[in-house]
Amino acid sequence: MFHKLKKRLKEWAEEVQRREVARLHEQNMKLKAEIERETGRPIQSTPEQRNRLAQSSKGMDAKTLEQISMFDPKEFMTADIEKDSAENT
């Protein structure tokens, strides 16, 4: 019985997480569109902002990050490379 309860609890938690990711994705897309509409240009981040985002996204599942991010997750990898290059010079 405990095994069934544990399985059901896990399924419920995963469903809650999926709904939250979908909600965050929708909210991010709306905010991004609003900002781009008001400014007339795409959102651009500074290297410092990209580095902060890269640090915040470490350990996150790549698929989830892609779903909730306003930016291309490849930008985060670029930020890590830029940071490593700056530290090594």
C-alpha positions, 0 to 999 in steps of 0.5 A: 500500500505504501508503494502505491501511495508513494507512486501516486504522490510522485505522479501528482507532484510531476503533474503540478510541476508540468502545469507550473512550467507551462504557466511560467512559459506562457507568462514569459512569452507574454512579458517578452512580447510586451517588452518587444512591442513597447521598445520596438526591438528584441530583448538584449541582455548584458554579459553580466546578466547572461552570467547571472542567468547562467549561474541560476540555470546550473543544474536545471534540466535542459528541456525544462530550461528551454520551456521556461526561458525567454532566452535561448539556453545556448546564450547561457552556455556562451555566458559560461564560456565568456566568463571562463575566458575572462578569468583565464586571461 
